Amino acid sequence: MPIYSKKHINLLRELIVSQYKLKDQSKFLGFIWSFLNPLIMLSVIFMFFSLLMGHSIENYPVYLLIGIVQYTHFSNSTFASMRILYNMKQLTTETIFPKELLVISSIISNVIEFAISLLITVLVAFVSGVHFTWDILYLPLIFILQLMLVSWISLFLSWFYLYVKDIDHIYQVFLRVLFFITPIFYDLSSLGETAKIIALLNPLTHLISFSRIAIIQGGEFPLTSFAILFLVNSILIYFSLILFKKFEPTFAENV
């Protein structure tokens, strides 16, 4: 695993600030939008799905918001990171530094909005009258696990995109499909056996389920499932970084 110098840490800080400003254009408006975005998404989607599912799922607005926030972060962060080496080609080709810092900066710039969205989700749950249990203390661990999932996928996509540009369009289609096979607006128990197996192969299904247990459902937290996902994602981060470093010398000629 690479060891970064103080110069690299300072560069990473500058890259994060740069990414955040580019994404939101205005620091003030961007900060306000980070609060408004999940609430607007909730309002729009809730109008469509509450009539279909709302009567059968307790605390449905919060249930829905949890799924939207986690899917949106995964989708936005991985898609942005996929193009980061190409979009910042001048740094990729002309500057000598660990190129994974570009990917890390993209991931962290999206994490800021994700953290704000999760905080809003908890506040909405509180205002809605949800009675929190000690399970809510697992939320920071769930946050870290989602960040791990996003990290290894982003590392892989970022270098793979340089060699196969069509992955851009393929991944957009994949994200649309993922939205519907992830239990965002429906309950996993409402699916047939085959559909349920497919949904359970999706790591986002488990992450969203963990968050719903932590915030609104309570009960016995599935520590075994969490530990397995944590171990698997740790291994995948390690191998994704190895692949990234293996192909890094050829990035300049493929940008």
Contacts in CASP RR format, 6 or more apart in sequence:
PFRMAT RR
TARGET T0000
AUTHOR 0000-0000-0000
METHOD contacts of the structure
MODEL  1
MPIYSKKHINLLRELIVSQYKLKDQSKFLGFIWSFLNPLIMLSVIFMFFS
LLMGHSIENYPVYLLIGIVQYTHFSNSTFASMRILYNMKQLTTETIFPKE
LLVISSIISNVIEFAISLLITVLVAFVSGVHFTWDILYLPLIFILQLMLV
SWISLFLSWFYLYVKDIDHIYQVFLRVLFFITPIFYDLSSLGETAKIIAL
LNPLTHLISFSRIAIIQGGEFPLTSFAILFLVNSILIYFSLILFKKFEPT
FAENV
1 238 0 8 1.000
1 241 0 8 1.000
2 98 0 8 1.000
2 100 0 8 1.000
2 241 0 8 1.000
2 245 0 8 1.000
4 12 0 8 1.000
4 98 0 8 1.000
4 101 0 8 1.000
8 97 0 8 1.000
8 98 0 8 1.000
8 101 0 8 1.000
11 97 0 8 1.000
11 101 0 8 1.000
12 101 0 8 1.000
12 104 0 8 1.000
12 105 0 8 1.000
15 101 0 8 1.000
15 102 0 8 1.000
15 105 0 8 1.000
16 105 0 8 1.000
16 108 0 8 1.000
16 109 0 8 1.000
18 105 0 8 1.000
19 105 0 8 1.000
19 106 0 8 1.000
19 108 0 8 1.000
19 109 0 8 1.000
20 27 0 8 1.000
20 109 0 8 1.000
20 112 0 8 1.000
21 27 0 8 1.000
23 80 0 8 1.000
23 109 0 8 1.000
23 110 0 8 1.000
24 30 0 8 1.000
24 31 0 8 1.000
24 33 0 8 1.000
24 34 0 8 1.000
34 112 0 8 1.000
34 113 0 8 1.000
34 116 0 8 1.000
34 117 0 8 1.000
35 116 0 8 1.000
35 120 0 8 1.000
37 72 0 8 1.000
37 113 0 8 1.000
37 117 0 8 1.000
38 65 0 8 1.000
38 68 0 8 1.000
38 69 0 8 1.000
38 72 0 8 1.000
38 117 0 8 1.000
38 120 0 8 1.000
38 121 0 8 1.000
39 120 0 8 1.000
39 124 0 8 1.000
41 65 0 8 1.000
41 68 0 8 1.000
41 72 0 8 1.000
42 61 0 8 1.000
42 64 0 8 1.000
42 65 0 8 1.000
42 68 0 8 1.000
42 124 0 8 1.000
45 64 0 8 1.000
45 68 0 8 1.000
45 185 0 8 1.000
46 60 0 8 1.000
46 61 0 8 1.000
46 64 0 8 1.000
49 64 0 8 1.000
49 185 0 8 1.000
50 60 0 8 1.000
50 61 0 8 1.000
50 64 0 8 1.000
53 60 0 8 1.000
53 185 0 8 1.000
53 186 0 8 1.000
53 187 0 8 1.000
54 60 0 8 1.000
56 187 0 8 1.000
57 63 0 8 1.000
57 187 0 8 1.000
58 216 0 8 1.000
59 125 0 8 1.000
59 128 0 8 1.000
59 130 0 8 1.000
59 216 0 8 1.000
61 124 0 8 1.000
61 128 0 8 1.000
62 121 0 8 1.000
62 124 0 8 1.000
62 125 0 8 1.000
62 128 0 8 1.000
62 130 0 8 1.000
62 215 0 8 1.000
62 216 0 8 1.000
63 212 0 8 1.000
63 216 0 8 1.000
64 184 0 8 1.000
64 185 0 8 1.000
65 121 0 8 1.000
65 124 0 8 1.000
66 121 0 8 1.000
66 208 0 8 1.000
66 211 0 8 1.000
66 212 0 8 1.000
66 215 0 8 1.000
66 216 0 8 1.000
67 182 0 8 1.000
67 183 0 8 1.000
67 184 0 8 1.000
67 185 0 8 1.000
67 208 0 8 1.000
67 211 0 8 1.000
68 184 0 8 1.000
69 114 0 8 1.000
69 117 0 8 1.000
69 118 0 8 1.000
69 121 0 8 1.000
70 146 0 8 1.000
70 204 0 8 1.000
70 207 0 8 1.000
70 208 0 8 1.000
70 211 0 8 1.000
71 178 0 8 1.000
71 179 0 8 1.000
71 182 0 8 1.000
71 184 0 8 1.000
71 204 0 8 1.000
71 208 0 8 1.000
72 117 0 8 1.000
73 110 0 8 1.000
73 111 0 8 1.000
73 113 0 8 1.000
73 114 0 8 1.000
73 117 0 8 1.000
73 146 0 8 1.000
73 150 0 8 1.000
74 146 0 8 1.000
74 149 0 8 1.000
74 150 0 8 1.000
74 204 0 8 1.000
75 175 0 8 1.000
75 178 0 8 1.000
75 179 0 8 1.000
76 110 0 8 1.000
76 113 0 8 1.000
77 106 0 8 1.000
77 107 0 8 1.000
77 110 0 8 1.000
77 111 0 8 1.000
77 114 0 8 1.000
77 150 0 8 1.000
77 154 0 8 1.000
78 150 0 8 1.000
78 153 0 8 1.000
78 154 0 8 1.000
78 157 0 8 1.000
78 171 0 8 1.000
79 171 0 8 1.000
79 172 0 8 1.000
79 175 0 8 1.000
80 106 0 8 1.000
80 109 0 8 1.000
80 110 0 8 1.000
81 103 0 8 1.000
81 106 0 8 1.000
81 107 0 8 1.000
81 150 0 8 1.000
81 154 0 8 1.000
81 155 0 8 1.000
81 157 0 8 1.000
81 158 0 8 1.000
82 154 0 8 1.000
82 157 0 8 1.000
82 158 0 8 1.000
82 161 0 8 1.000
82 167 0 8 1.000
82 168 0 8 1.000
82 171 0 8 1.000
83 158 0 8 1.000
83 161 0 8 1.000
83 168 0 8 1.000
84 102 0 8 1.000
84 103 0 8 1.000
84 105 0 8 1.000
84 106 0 8 1.000
84 158 0 8 1.000
85 92 0 8 1.000
85 99 0 8 1.000
85 102 0 8 1.000
85 103 0 8 1.000
85 158 0 8 1.000
85 159 0 8 1.000
85 161 0 8 1.000
85 162 0 8 1.000
85 251 0 8 1.000
85 255 0 8 1.000
86 92 0 8 1.000
86 161 0 8 1.000
86 162 0 8 1.000
86 255 0 8 1.000
88 102 0 8 1.000
89 255 0 8 1.000
91 97 0 8 1.000
91 102 0 8 1.000
92 99 0 8 1.000
92 102 0 8 1.000
92 251 0 8 1.000
92 252 0 8 1.000
92 255 0 8 1.000
93 251 0 8 1.000
93 252 0 8 1.000
93 255 0 8 1.000
99 244 0 8 1.000
99 248 0 8 1.000
99 251 0 8 1.000
100 155 0 8 1.000
100 241 0 8 1.000
100 244 0 8 1.000
100 245 0 8 1.000
100 248 0 8 1.000
102 158 0 8 1.000
103 154 0 8 1.000
103 155 0 8 1.000
103 158 0 8 1.000
103 244 0 8 1.000
104 151 0 8 1.000
106 154 0 8 1.000
107 147 0 8 1.000
107 150 0 8 1.000
107 151 0 8 1.000
107 154 0 8 1.000
110 150 0 8 1.000
111 147 0 8 1.000
114 143 0 8 1.000
114 146 0 8 1.000
115 143 0 8 1.000
118 139 0 8 1.000
118 143 0 8 1.000
121 215 0 8 1.000
122 136 0 8 1.000
122 139 0 8 1.000
122 215 0 8 1.000
125 132 0 8 1.000
125 215 0 8 1.000
125 216 0 8 1.000
126 132 0 8 1.000
130 215 0 8 1.000
130 216 0 8 1.000
132 215 0 8 1.000
133 218 0 8 1.000
133 219 0 8 1.000
135 213 0 8 1.000
135 214 0 8 1.000
135 217 0 8 1.000
135 218 0 8 1.000
135 219 0 8 1.000
135 221 0 8 1.000
136 214 0 8 1.000
136 215 0 8 1.000
137 214 0 8 1.000
138 210 0 8 1.000
138 213 0 8 1.000
138 214 0 8 1.000
138 221 0 8 1.000
138 226 0 8 1.000
139 211 0 8 1.000
139 214 0 8 1.000
139 215 0 8 1.000
141 226 0 8 1.000
142 207 0 8 1.000
142 210 0 8 1.000
142 211 0 8 1.000
142 214 0 8 1.000
142 226 0 8 1.000
145 207 0 8 1.000
145 210 0 8 1.000
145 226 0 8 1.000
145 229 0 8 1.000
145 230 0 8 1.000
145 233 0 8 1.000
146 207 0 8 1.000
148 230 0 8 1.000
148 233 0 8 1.000
148 234 0 8 1.000
148 237 0 8 1.000
149 203 0 8 1.000
149 204 0 8 1.000
149 207 0 8 1.000
149 233 0 8 1.000
151 237 0 8 1.000
151 240 0 8 1.000
152 233 0 8 1.000
152 236 0 8 1.000
152 237 0 8 1.000
152 239 0 8 1.000
152 240 0 8 1.000
153 240 0 8 1.000
155 237 0 8 1.000
155 240 0 8 1.000
155 241 0 8 1.000
155 243 0 8 1.000
155 244 0 8 1.000
156 240 0 8 1.000
156 243 0 8 1.000
156 244 0 8 1.000
157 167 0 8 1.000
157 171 0 8 1.000
158 244 0 8 1.000
159 243 0 8 1.000
159 244 0 8 1.000
159 247 0 8 1.000
159 248 0 8 1.000
159 251 0 8 1.000
160 167 0 8 1.000
161 167 0 8 1.000
161 168 0 8 1.000
162 251 0 8 1.000
162 254 0 8 1.000
162 255 0 8 1.000
163 254 0 8 1.000
178 202 0 8 1.000
178 204 0 8 1.000
181 195 0 8 1.000
181 198 0 8 1.000
181 199 0 8 1.000
181 202 0 8 1.000
182 199 0 8 1.000
182 202 0 8 1.000
182 204 0 8 1.000
182 205 0 8 1.000
182 208 0 8 1.000
183 191 0 8 1.000
183 199 0 8 1.000
183 205 0 8 1.000
183 208 0 8 1.000
183 209 0 8 1.000
184 208 0 8 1.000
188 196 0 8 1.000
188 199 0 8 1.000
188 200 0 8 1.000
188 205 0 8 1.000
188 209 0 8 1.000
191 199 0 8 1.000
199 205 0 8 1.000
200 206 0 8 1.000
203 229 0 8 1.000
203 233 0 8 1.000
206 225 0 8 1.000
206 229 0 8 1.000
207 229 0 8 1.000
209 222 0 8 1.000
210 221 0 8 1.000
210 222 0 8 1.000
210 225 0 8 1.000
210 226 0 8 1.000
213 219 0 8 1.000
213 221 0 8 1.000
213 222 0 8 1.000
214 221 0 8 1.000
END
